[in-house]
Amino acid sequence: MGGYGRVAIPVYILPVLFLLSDPSLSQQVAPQSVKFLFYNTENLFDPFDDSLTRDDEFTPGGIRHWTYDRFQDKLLKICKVIVSAGDWFSPPALIGLCEVENAWVLHRLVSETPLVKYDYHFVHYESPDSRGMDVALLYDPRIFRVTGEEPVRITLDNNVVTTRDILYVKGLLWDSITIHLFINHWPSRWMGAGLSEPKRIRAAEILRRHVDSLFSHCRSPLILIAGDFNDDRDDKSLSVHLVVKTDVSRPDDNQLYLLGFRGEDGIYGTARYQSAWYEFDHIIVSGALLHSDLVKVMPAGKFVHHPGFIMDEDESNGGIIPSRTYRGYRYHGGFSDHLPVFINLQRGY
């Protein structure tokens, strides 16, 4: 799939069993506290070959033998994680996703799984990633109305573009409160952390320019930045170039703050490689979102969503590990190699 353009798809009634439980859902009053969730879905590919991208391994004849049945199972698993992060009648109202291949995949996620019950719309753009991986935003139109959007292109050396765009979406919460969202998936560490670091620094610099523009033109803007940054909080891309702070005790409206969490139940990050945990999936907010009278993060930290069904015992290193779709090239049938993160946004009175 090529080209740019917003895709915001209303989902209509389908014969799905889950709809029978509450036919009046669409008439309920919008909640005064909503959840934002970010999730790296780990290779949410369709099973078809795209001649314009390197997706061959995720086809029936590819090395991973990616079939339509496996794709459907993956959709149901992603749906289960999303729903479990809220409750049956109030799942997250805003959901940032990365590692989704295209709009066709997103459409099936919101229309051919139990998510159909919640009438999610989505915003998505095709990015120039060589494997065809994109970022996207799902949203509940009862609570959030899109008023602006654009893909932020990440140009690397010599204006070469080979990585995911940053998705910017501006909208109104509860039809009255303007919030600015940036969904990220920064360049990976596949070539090694040191060699690939300049690419993530470049992404940070471009994102910072957009943030500074909001700080310059808006009074106390409510900014929410989330994604898989492939860097930890102390790495230069975040601490020096995006200029995020970690002390949220006395927030400044025109500064960015990385929301931290404390390890619990053996979870000390959002992804695990061998025996080490890495906190690569972050939620960052402007200071105004920490003390605004309109809406604010309550409490001032992020949560790592880790229900038992998305975890495996780590037989090689001990402890637990996110349950992956593949272990190497062997199909495992899990969820993702990353854990989702979320925050709660409380409306002011």
NORSULFEN-V959088 format. One record per pair of residues at least 12 apart in sequence whose C-alpha atoms are under 10 Angstrom apart, sorted by sequence separation. I is the first residue (numbers start at 1). GAP is how many residues later the second one is. D is the distance in whole Angstrom. If there is no record, write none. Layout:
{{I/GAP/D} {I/GAP/D}}
This chain:
{{43/12/10} {45/12/10} {46/12/8} {47/12/5} {48/12/8} {49/12/10} {110/12/9} {123/12/9} {124/12/5} {152/12/9} {153/12/5} {154/12/8} {168/12/7} {169/12/5} {170/12/9} {187/12/6} {188/12/8} {211/12/8} {233/12/9} {234/12/10} {243/12/8} {244/12/5} {245/12/5} {246/12/5} {247/12/9} {248/12/9} {269/12/8} {270/12/9} {285/12/9} {308/12/10} {310/12/6} {311/12/5} {312/12/9} {322/12/8} {323/12/6} {324/12/5} {325/12/8} {45/13/7} {46/13/8} {47/13/7} {48/13/10} {49/13/9} {58/13/10} {82/13/8} {107/13/10} {123/13/6} {124/13/7} {151/13/9} {152/13/5} {153/13/7} {168/13/6} {169/13/7} {186/13/8} {187/13/6} {233/13/8} {243/13/7} {244/13/5} {245/13/6} {246/13/7} {247/13/9} {269/13/10} {309/13/9} {310/13/5} {311/13/9} {322/13/8} {323/13/6} {324/13/5} {44/14/9} {45/14/9} {47/14/10} {107/14/9} {122/14/7} {123/14/5} {124/14/9} {151/14/6} {152/14/5} {153/14/9} {167/14/8} {168/14/5} {169/14/8} {186/14/6} {187/14/10} {211/14/10} {242/14/8} {243/14/9} {244/14/6} {245/14/9} {246/14/7} {308/14/10} {309/14/8} {310/14/8} {322/14/7} {323/14/6} {324/14/8} {43/15/9} {47/15/10} {106/15/10} {107/15/8} {122/15/5} {123/15/7} {150/15/9} {151/15/6} {152/15/6} {166/15/10} {167/15/6} {168/15/7} {185/15/10} {186/15/9} {187/15/10} {243/15/10} {244/15/10} {285/15/10} {306/15/10} {308/15/10} {322/15/5} {323/15/9} {106/16/8} {121/16/8} {122/16/4} {123/16/8} {135/16/10} {150/16/9} {151/16/5} {152/16/7} {166/16/7} {167/16/5} {168/16/9} {186/16/9} {187/16/8} {306/16/8} {321/16/8} {322/16/6} {323/16/9} {106/17/9} {120/17/10} {121/17/6} {122/17/6} {150/17/6} {151/17/6} {166/17/6} {167/17/7} {186/17/7} {284/17/10} {321/17/9} {322/17/7} {47/18/9} {48/18/9} {106/18/9} {120/18/6} {121/18/5} {122/18/9} {149/18/8} {150/18/5} {151/18/9} {165/18/9} {166/18/5} {167/18/9} {185/18/9} {186/18/9} {207/18/10} {261/18/10} {283/18/9} {284/18/9} {321/18/9} {47/19/6} {48/19/9} {103/19/9} {119/19/10} {120/19/5} {121/19/6} {122/19/9} {149/19/5} {150/19/7} {165/19/7} {166/19/7} {184/19/9} {239/19/9} {260/19/10} {283/19/7} {46/20/8} {47/20/6} {48/20/9} {103/20/9} {119/20/9} {120/20/5} {121/20/7} {148/20/8} {149/20/4} {150/20/9} {164/20/8} {165/20/8} {166/20/8} {238/20/9} {282/20/8} {283/20/10} {45/21/9} {46/21/8} {47/21/6} {103/21/7} {118/21/9} {119/21/7} {120/21/7} {148/21/6} {149/21/6} {164/21/6} {165/21/9} {46/22/8} {47/22/9} {102/22/8} {103/22/8} {118/22/7} {119/22/8} {120/22/9} {147/22/8} {148/22/5} {149/22/9} {163/22/9} {164/22/7} {260/22/8} {282/22/10} {312/22/9} {45/23/10} {47/23/9} {102/23/8} {103/23/8} {118/23/9} {119/23/9} {121/23/10} {123/23/9} {146/23/7} {147/23/6} {148/23/7} {163/23/8} {164/23/8} {184/23/9} {259/23/7} {260/23/8} {281/23/9} {311/23/9} {46/24/10} {47/24/7} {91/24/9} {100/24/10} {102/24/7} {118/24/10} {121/24/10} {122/24/10} {125/24/10} {127/24/8} {146/24/6} {147/24/5} {148/24/10} {163/24/6} {258/24/7} {259/24/6} {260/24/9} {310/24/7} {311/24/9} {46/25/6} {47/25/10} {93/25/9} {95/25/10} {101/25/8} {102/25/9} {121/25/10} {124/25/10} {125/25/8} {126/25/9} {127/25/10} {128/25/9} {145/25/9} {146/25/4} {147/25/7} {162/25/9} {163/25/9} {182/25/8} {204/25/9} {233/25/8} {258/25/6} {259/25/6} {309/25/9} {310/25/6} {311/25/10} {45/26/7} {46/26/9} {92/26/10} {94/26/9} {96/26/10} {101/26/10} {123/26/8} {124/26/9} {125/26/7} {127/26/8} {128/26/9} {144/26/10} {145/26/5} {146/26/7} {203/26/9} {233/26/10} {257/26/9} {258/26/4} {259/26/8} {309/26/9} {310/26/8} {311/26/10} {44/27/8} {91/27/8} {93/27/8} {94/27/10} {95/27/9} {96/27/10} {97/27/10} {123/27/9} {124/27/9} {127/27/10} {144/27/6} {145/27/5} {146/27/9} {233/27/9} {257/27/5} {258/27/7} {310/27/10} {89/28/9} {90/28/9} {94/28/10} {101/28/10} {110/28/9} {144/28/5} {145/28/7} {182/28/10} {256/28/7} {257/28/5} {258/28/9} {310/28/10} {311/28/9} {45/29/9} {88/29/10} {89/29/9} {134/29/9} {135/29/7} {143/29/8} {144/29/5} {145/29/8} {146/29/10} {182/29/9} {200/29/8} {256/29/6} {257/29/6} {310/29/8} {44/30/7} {45/30/10} {75/30/9} {79/30/7} {88/30/10} {101/30/8} {102/30/8} {106/30/8} {132/30/10} {133/30/9} {134/30/6} {135/30/8} {136/30/9} {137/30/8} {143/30/6} {144/30/6} {145/30/7} {152/30/9} {200/30/8} {201/30/10} {208/30/10} {223/30/10} {255/30/8} {256/30/5} {257/30/7} {43/31/10} {44/31/8} {75/31/9} {78/31/8} {79/31/8} {83/31/9} {101/31/6} {102/31/7} {103/31/9} {106/31/10} {130/31/9} {131/31/9} {132/31/9} {133/31/7} {134/31/7} {135/31/7} {136/31/7} {137/31/9} {141/31/10} {142/31/9} {143/31/5} {144/31/7} {145/31/9} {147/31/9} {149/31/9} {151/31/10} {152/31/10} {180/31/9} {200/31/8} {211/31/9} {222/31/9} {223/31/10} {225/31/9} {255/31/6} {256/31/6} {42/32/10} {83/32/8} {99/32/10} {100/32/8} {101/32/5} {102/32/7} {106/32/9} {129/32/8} {130/32/6} {131/32/9} {132/32/9} {133/32/10} {134/32/9} {135/32/7} {136/32/10} {137/32/8} {141/32/9} {142/32/8} {143/32/7} {144/32/9} {145/32/10} {146/32/10} {147/32/10} {148/32/9} {149/32/9} {150/32/10} {151/32/10} {152/32/10} {154/32/9} {204/32/9} {205/32/8} {220/32/9} {221/32/7} {222/32/10} {223/32/10} {224/32/9} {225/32/10} {226/32/10} {253/32/10} {254/32/7} {255/32/6} {256/32/9} {257/32/10} {306/32/10} {307/32/10} {41/33/9} {72/33/10} {75/33/8} {76/33/8} {79/33/10} {80/33/9} {82/33/9} {99/33/9} {100/33/6} {101/33/6} {102/33/9} {103/33/9} {128/33/7} {129/33/5} {130/33/7} {131/33/10} {134/33/9} {136/33/10} {141/33/9} {142/33/9} {143/33/10} {144/33/9} {145/33/9} {146/33/10} {149/33/10} {154/33/10} {197/33/9} {204/33/6} {205/33/10} {208/33/7} {209/33/9} {220/33/5} {221/33/8} {223/33/8} {224/33/10} {225/33/9} {253/33/6} {254/33/6} {255/33/9} {256/33/10} {257/33/9} {306/33/7} {41/34/10} {44/34/9} {71/34/9} {75/34/6} {79/34/7} {80/34/8} {99/34/5} {100/34/5} {101/34/9} {102/34/9} {127/34/9} {128/34/5} {129/34/4} {130/34/9} {141/34/10} {144/34/10} {180/34/9} {196/34/10} {197/34/9} {201/34/9} {203/34/8} {204/34/7} {207/34/9} {208/34/5} {219/34/9} {220/34/7} {252/34/8} {253/34/4} {254/34/8} {270/34/7} {305/34/6} {306/34/8} {74/35/9} {75/35/9} {78/35/9} {79/35/7} {80/35/9} {83/35/10} {98/35/7} {99/35/6} {100/35/6} {101/35/10} {127/35/9} {128/35/6} {129/35/5} {144/35/9} {200/35/10} {201/35/7} {202/35/8} {203/35/10} {204/35/10} {205/35/10} {206/35/9} {207/35/7} {208/35/8} {219/35/9} {220/35/10} {251/35/8} {252/35/5} {253/35/4} {269/35/8} {270/35/9} {304/35/7} {305/35/5} {306/35/9} {41/36/10} {72/36/9} {76/36/9} {77/36/9} {79/36/6} {98/36/6} {99/36/6} {100/36/8} {127/36/7} {128/36/6} {129/36/8} {163/36/9} {200/36/9} {201/36/5} {204/36/9} {205/36/6} {206/36/9} {208/36/10} {218/36/10} {251/36/5} {252/36/7} {253/36/8} {268/36/9} {270/36/9} {304/36/6} {305/36/6} {41/37/7} {72/37/9} {75/37/8} {76/37/6} {78/37/10} {79/37/10} {97/37/8} {98/37/4} {99/37/9} {127/37/6} {128/37/8} {166/37/9} {193/37/9} {200/37/6} {201/37/8} {204/37/6} {205/37/6} {232/37/10} {250/37/9} {251/37/7} {252/37/10} {253/37/9} {267/37/8} {303/37/9} {304/37/4} {305/37/7} {40/38/10} {75/38/7} {76/38/8} {97/38/6} {98/38/6} {126/38/9} {127/38/6} {165/38/9} {193/38/9} {197/38/9} {198/38/10} {199/38/9} {200/38/9} {203/38/9} {204/38/5} {205/38/9} {215/38/9} {216/38/9} {246/38/9} {251/38/9} {252/38/9} {253/38/9} {259/38/10} {267/38/10} {303/38/6} {304/38/7} {39/39/9} {75/39/10} {76/39/9} {96/39/7} {97/39/5} {98/39/9} {125/39/10} {126/39/8} {127/39/9} {164/39/10} {168/39/10} {197/39/9} {198/39/8} {201/39/9} {202/39/9} {203/39/9} {204/39/9} {215/39/6} {245/39/9} {248/39/8} {251/39/7} {252/39/9} {253/39/9} {261/39/10} {262/39/9} {267/39/8} {275/39/9} {302/39/7} {303/39/5} {304/39/9} {72/40/9} {73/40/10} {96/40/6} {97/40/6} {125/40/8} {127/40/10} {163/40/10} {166/40/9} {188/40/9} {190/40/10} {197/40/8} {201/40/7} {202/40/10} {214/40/9} {215/40/9} {244/40/8} {245/40/10} {250/40/9} {251/40/8} {260/40/9} {261/40/6} {262/40/9} {263/40/10} {264/40/9} {274/40/9} {302/40/6} {303/40/6} {72/41/9} {95/41/8} {96/41/5} {97/41/8} {125/41/10} {157/41/9} {166/41/8} {180/41/8} {181/41/9} {182/41/8} {183/41/9} {184/41/8} {185/41/9} {186/41/8} {187/41/9} {188/41/8} {189/41/7} {200/41/10} {201/41/8} {230/41/10} {244/41/9} {245/41/10} {249/41/9} {250/41/9} {259/41/7} {260/41/6} {261/41/6} {262/41/9} {263/41/9} {265/41/9} {275/41/9} {276/41/9} {301/41/9} {302/41/5} {303/41/9} {39/42/9} {95/42/6} {96/42/6} {125/42/8} {156/42/9} {157/42/9} {168/42/9} {179/42/7} {180/42/6} {181/42/6} {182/42/6} {183/42/6} {184/42/6} {185/42/6} {186/42/6} {187/42/8} {188/42/6} {189/42/9} {212/42/9} {228/42/9} {244/42/9} {245/42/10} {248/42/8} {259/42/5} {260/42/6} {261/42/6} {262/42/9} {264/42/10} {272/42/10} {274/42/8} {275/42/5} {301/42/7} {302/42/8} {39/43/9} {94/43/7} {95/43/5} {96/43/9} {124/43/8} {156/43/7} {178/43/8} {179/43/5} {180/43/5} {181/43/5} {182/43/5} {183/43/5} {184/43/4} {185/43/5} {186/43/5} {187/43/7} {188/43/9} {211/43/9} {212/43/9} {258/43/9} {259/43/6} {260/43/8} {261/43/8} {274/43/7} {275/43/8} {300/43/8} {301/43/9} {38/44/9} {94/44/6} {95/44/6} {123/44/9} {124/44/10} {137/44/9} {155/44/9} {156/44/10} {178/44/7} {179/44/6} {180/44/6} {181/44/6} {182/44/6} {183/44/6} {184/44/6} {185/44/6} {186/44/6} {187/44/10} {211/44/9} {258/44/9} {259/44/9} {260/44/10} {273/44/10} {274/44/9} {275/44/8} {277/44/9} {299/44/8} {300/44/9} {37/45/8} {93/45/8} {94/45/5} {95/45/9} {123/45/10} {124/45/10} {137/45/9} {154/45/9} {156/45/10} {157/45/9} {177/45/9} {178/45/9} {179/45/7} {180/45/8} {181/45/8} {182/45/8} {183/45/9} {184/45/7} {185/45/8} {186/45/9} {211/45/9} {233/45/10} {275/45/10} {298/45/8} {299/45/7} {300/45/10} {55/46/9} {92/46/9} {93/46/6} {94/46/7} {123/46/8} {136/46/10} {137/46/7} {154/46/10} {156/46/7} {232/46/7} {233/46/8} {275/46/9} {297/46/7} {298/46/6} {299/46/9} {92/47/8} {93/47/5} {94/47/10} {136/47/7} {155/47/8} {156/47/8} {231/47/8} {232/47/6} {233/47/8} {274/47/9} {296/47/10} {297/47/6} {298/47/6} {299/47/9} {37/48/8} {53/48/10} {92/48/8} {93/48/8} {135/48/7} {136/48/9} {154/48/7} {155/48/8} {208/48/10} {230/48/9} {231/48/8} {232/48/5} {233/48/10} {272/48/9} {273/48/9} {296/48/8} {297/48/5} {298/48/6} {1/49/8} {36/49/10} {37/49/10} {91/49/9} {93/49/9} {94/49/9} {135/49/7} {154/49/6} {230/49/8} {231/49/5} {232/49/8} {233/49/8} {272/49/6} {296/49/5} {297/49/6} {298/49/10} {1/50/10} {2/50/9} {35/50/9} {36/50/10} {93/50/7} {94/50/8} {134/50/9} {135/50/7} {153/50/9} {154/50/9} {229/50/9} {230/50/5} {231/50/8} {232/50/9} {271/50/8} {272/50/7} {295/50/6} {296/50/6} {297/50/9} {1/51/8} {35/51/8} {50/51/10} {93/51/8} {134/51/8} {152/51/10} {154/51/10} {155/51/9} {228/51/9} {229/51/5} {230/51/7} {231/51/9} {249/51/9} {270/51/10} {271/51/7} {295/51/5} {296/51/7} {1/52/10} {34/52/9} {133/52/9} {154/52/7} {228/52/6} {229/52/6} {230/52/10} {248/52/7} {267/52/9} {270/52/8} {294/52/8} {295/52/4} {296/52/8} {153/53/9} {154/53/9} {170/53/9} {227/53/8} {228/53/4} {229/53/7} {248/53/9} {266/53/7} {267/53/8} {293/53/10} {294/53/6} {295/53/5} {37/54/10} {38/54/10} {44/54/9} {45/54/8} {46/54/9} {152/54/8} {153/54/10} {227/54/6} {228/54/7} {229/54/10} {265/54/10} {266/54/7} {267/54/9} {293/54/8} {294/54/5} {295/54/9} {35/55/9} {36/55/9} {37/55/6} {42/55/10} {43/55/9} {44/55/6} {45/55/6} {46/55/7} {152/55/8} {226/55/7} {227/55/6} {228/55/9} {265/55/9} {266/55/9} {267/55/10} {290/55/10} {292/55/9} {293/55/5} {294/55/7} {34/56/8} {35/56/8} {36/56/6} {37/56/8} {38/56/9} {39/56/8} {40/56/8} {41/56/7} {42/56/8} {43/56/5} {44/56/5} {45/56/5} {46/56/8} {226/56/6} {227/56/7} {289/56/9} {292/56/8} {293/56/7} {33/57/10} {34/57/8} {35/57/5} {36/57/6} {37/57/6} {38/57/6} {39/57/6} {40/57/6} {41/57/6} {42/57/6} {43/57/7} {44/57/6} {45/57/8} {168/57/9} {225/57/8} {226/57/4} {227/57/9} {281/57/8} {289/57/10} {291/57/10} {34/58/7} {35/58/6} {36/58/5} {37/58/5} {38/58/5} {39/58/5} {40/58/5} {41/58/6} {42/58/8} {43/58/8} {44/58/9} {46/58/8} {47/58/10} {129/58/10} {152/58/9} {167/58/10} {225/58/6} {226/58/6} {280/58/9} {281/58/8} {282/58/10} {283/58/8} {31/59/8} {33/59/10} {34/59/6} {35/59/7} {36/59/6} {37/59/6} {38/59/6} {39/59/7} {40/59/6} {41/59/7} {45/59/10} {46/59/6} {166/59/10} {224/59/7} {225/59/5} {226/59/9} {279/59/10} {280/59/10} {281/59/8} {282/59/7} {283/59/8} {30/60/9} {33/60/10} {34/60/8} {35/60/8} {36/60/8} {37/60/8} {38/60/8} {39/60/9} {40/60/9} {45/60/7} {46/60/10} {224/60/6} {225/60/6} {278/60/10} {279/60/10} {281/60/7} {282/60/9} {283/60/8} {28/61/9} {44/61/8} {166/61/9} {223/61/8} {224/61/5} {225/61/9} {31/62/10} {44/62/9} {46/62/10} {223/62/5} {224/62/7} {30/63/10} {222/63/8} {223/63/5} {25/64/7} {221/64/10} {222/64/6} {223/64/8} {273/64/9} {25/65/10} {99/65/9} {221/65/7} {222/65/8} {223/65/8} {224/65/8} {271/65/9} {272/65/8} {22/66/10} {98/66/9} {220/66/8} {221/66/9} {222/66/6} {223/66/7} {271/66/6} {272/66/8} {21/67/10} {22/67/9} {220/67/8} {221/67/7} {222/67/6} {270/67/9} {271/67/5} {272/67/10} {21/68/10} {220/68/6} {221/68/8} {222/68/9} {270/68/6} {271/68/6} {219/69/10} {220/69/9} {269/69/9} {270/69/5} {271/69/10} {222/70/8} {269/70/8} {270/70/7} {96/71/9} {215/71/9} {221/71/10} {270/71/8} {220/72/9} {222/72/10} {267/72/10} {269/72/10} {222/73/9} {222/74/9} {53/75/9} {54/75/9} {55/75/9} {56/75/9} {211/75/9} {52/76/10} {53/76/8} {54/76/6} {55/76/6} {53/77/6} {54/77/5} {55/77/7} {52/78/8} {53/78/5} {54/78/7} {55/78/9} {52/79/9} {53/79/6} {54/79/10} {52/80/8} {53/80/9} {93/80/10} {261/80/10} {50/81/9} {50/82/8} {259/84/9} {96/85/9} {98/85/8} {45/86/10} {96/86/9} {97/86/8} {98/86/8} {99/86/8} {45/87/9} {94/87/10} {96/87/6} {97/87/9} {98/87/6} {43/88/10} {45/88/8} {95/88/10} {96/88/9} {97/88/9} {43/89/10} {44/89/8} {43/90/8} {44/90/10} {26/91/9} {42/91/10} {25/92/8} {26/92/8} {135/92/9} {25/93/8} {26/93/8} {9/94/10} {23/94/9} {25/94/10} {186/94/10} {8/95/10} {16/95/10} {18/95/9} {19/95/8} {22/95/9} {40/95/9} {185/95/10} {7/96/7} {11/96/9} {16/96/8} {18/96/6} {19/96/10} {21/96/10} {185/96/9} {6/97/10} {9/97/10} {10/97/9} {14/97/8} {15/97/10} {16/97/8} {17/97/8} {18/97/9} {19/97/8} {20/97/9} {184/97/10} {9/98/7} {13/98/9} {14/98/8} {16/98/7} {18/98/9} {19/98/6} {184/98/10} {7/99/10} {8/99/9} {11/99/7} {12/99/8} {14/99/10} {16/99/10} {18/99/7} {19/99/9} {38/99/9} {1/100/9} {2/100/9} {7/100/9} {10/100/9} {11/100/6} {14/100/10} {16/100/8} {17/100/10} {37/100/10} {183/100/10} {1/101/7} {9/101/9} {10/101/9} {11/101/10} {15/101/10} {16/101/8} {37/101/10} {1/102/8} {9/102/9} {14/102/8} {182/102/10} {1/103/9} {13/103/8} {14/103/9} {36/103/9} {11/104/10} {12/104/8} {13/104/8} {181/104/9} {11/105/7} {12/105/9} {180/105/10} {10/106/10} {11/106/9} {13/106/9} {180/106/10} {11/107/9} {12/107/7} {11/108/5} {10/109/6} {11/109/7} {34/109/8} {9/110/9} {10/110/7} {11/110/7} {30/110/10} {179/110/9} {228/110/9} {9/111/8} {10/111/6} {30/111/10} {31/111/9} {32/111/9} {8/112/9} {9/112/5} {10/112/9} {30/112/6} {31/112/8} {228/112/10} {8/113/5} {9/113/6} {29/113/9} {30/113/6} {227/113/10} {7/114/8} {8/114/5} {9/114/8} {28/114/9} {29/114/10} {30/114/10} {227/114/9} {7/115/6} {8/115/5} {27/115/10} {226/115/9} {6/116/8} {7/116/5} {8/116/8} {26/116/8} {178/116/10} {179/116/10} {226/116/9} {6/117/6} {7/117/6} {177/117/7} {178/117/10} {5/118/9} {6/118/6} {7/118/8} {176/118/9} {177/118/8} {5/119/8} {6/119/6} {4/120/9} {5/120/6} {6/120/10} {4/121/6} {5/121/8} {173/121/10} {3/122/8} {4/122/6} {173/122/9} {2/123/9} {3/123/7} {4/123/8} {1/124/10} {2/124/6} {3/124/9} {1/125/7} {2/125/9} {2/126/9} {7/129/10} {8/129/10} {9/129/10} {96/129/10} {97/129/9} {98/129/8} {99/129/10} {8/130/9} {96/130/7} {97/130/8} {98/130/8} {1/131/9} {8/131/9} {10/131/9} {95/131/10} {96/131/7} {97/131/9} {8/133/10} {8/138/9} {34/139/10} {6/142/10} {32/142/8} {6/143/8} {31/143/9} {5/144/10} {6/144/8} {30/144/8} {5/145/9} {6/145/10} {38/145/9} {40/145/9} {4/146/9} {5/146/9} {38/146/10} {4/147/9} {177/170/9} {174/173/9} {173/174/9} {38/187/10} {39/187/9} {40/187/8} {36/188/9} {38/188/7} {39/188/8} {40/188/7} {37/189/9} {38/189/7} {39/189/8} {36/190/9} {37/190/10} {38/190/9} {85/219/10} {85/220/7} {84/221/9} {85/221/9} {84/222/10} {85/222/9} {82/223/10} {84/223/8} {81/224/9} {81/225/9} {81/226/8} {81/228/9} {80/229/10} {81/229/8} {40/230/10} {80/230/10} {39/231/10} {77/232/10} {77/233/9} {40/241/8} {39/242/8} {38/243/8} {97/243/9} {38/244/8} {96/244/10} {38/245/8} {96/245/10} {37/246/9} {96/246/10} {36/247/9} {95/247/9} {94/248/10} {92/250/9} {74/251/8} {92/251/10} {92/252/9} {81/254/8} {70/255/9} {80/255/10} {85/255/9} {77/256/9} {78/256/10} {85/256/9} {86/256/10} {77/257/8} {78/257/7} {85/257/8} {77/258/6} {78/258/9} {81/258/10} {82/258/9} {74/259/8} {76/259/9} {77/259/9} {81/259/8} {73/260/8} {74/260/8} {75/260/9} {36/261/10} {70/261/9} {73/261/9} {74/261/7} {33/262/9} {35/262/10} {64/262/8} {73/262/9} {74/262/9} {32/263/10} {33/263/10} {34/263/10} {70/263/8} {33/264/10} {64/264/9} {65/264/9} {33/265/9} {37/265/10} {64/265/6} {65/265/10} {66/265/9} {36/266/10} {37/266/9} {38/266/10} {39/266/10} {63/266/7} {64/266/7} {65/266/9} {37/267/10} {38/267/10} {63/267/10} {64/267/7} {37/268/9} {57/272/10} {44/281/10} {42/282/8} {43/282/9} {41/283/10} {42/283/8} {43/283/10} {41/284/10} {42/284/10} {44/292/9} {42/293/8} {43/293/8} {41/294/7} {42/294/5} {43/294/10} {40/295/10} {41/295/6} {42/295/6} {40/296/7} {41/296/8} {42/296/7} {39/297/9} {40/297/8} {41/297/7} {40/298/6} {41/298/9} {39/299/7} {40/299/7} {41/299/9} {39/300/7} {40/300/7} {38/301/9} {39/301/4} {40/301/10} {38/302/6} {39/302/7} {37/303/7} {38/303/5} {39/303/9} {37/304/6} {38/304/6} {36/305/8} {37/305/4} {38/305/9} {36/306/5} {37/306/7} {35/307/7} {36/307/5} {37/307/9} {35/308/6} {36/308/6} {34/309/9} {35/309/5} {36/309/7} {34/310/6} {35/310/6} {33/311/7} {34/311/5} {35/311/9} {33/312/6} {34/312/7} {32/313/8} {33/313/4} {34/313/8} {32/314/6} {33/314/6} {31/315/9} {32/315/5} {33/315/9} {31/316/9} {32/316/8} {32/317/10}}
